[in-house]
Amino acid sequence: MRSWIYPLATACLLACSAAQAKDTTPTPSVNERLQSAQKAIQAKDWRRAQTELNAALRDEPRNADIHNLLGYTARKSSPPHLPEAFAHYKTALEINPQHRGAHEYLGEAYLMDKQPAEAQKQLAALEKICGNQSCEEYADLAKAIADYKASNP
């Protein structure tokens, strides 16, 4: 080997070690980010929730719960960002086709977009997944559909 490689490699190792030593602040875990996002959602602080969720998504891009909550925050933002909400709900369902929350919230987004037939499809999916007697998501979406129909005869 050439004699210049060893000093160069040593210098690189020292520089990398020094760079790592400077940043000793632990990064929050995905679970900590989700908890923080949930608190922001409860406070209706959609921007902070999205920031936390996007950070969690960088660590776990195939997490259906994160996509579901990103869809929720996009839908609840003022003004609502329905295309973004639809994209996240659909991604959540690609990852986990049985995700009850994503089915419920996607159905509610369809109602906001004046597509009750599509919301009804989500209700049917929920009925297959969890039934209609003890499933909170089914009951919530069924009520939202009934309210929509009453307001839009």
PyMOL commands that set and color helices and strands:
alter all, ss='L'
color gray80, all
select helices_A, chain A and resi 5-22+30-42+46-59+64-76+82-95+100-112+116-130+136-151
alter helices_A, ss='H'
color red, helices_A
deselect
rebuild
show_as cartoon
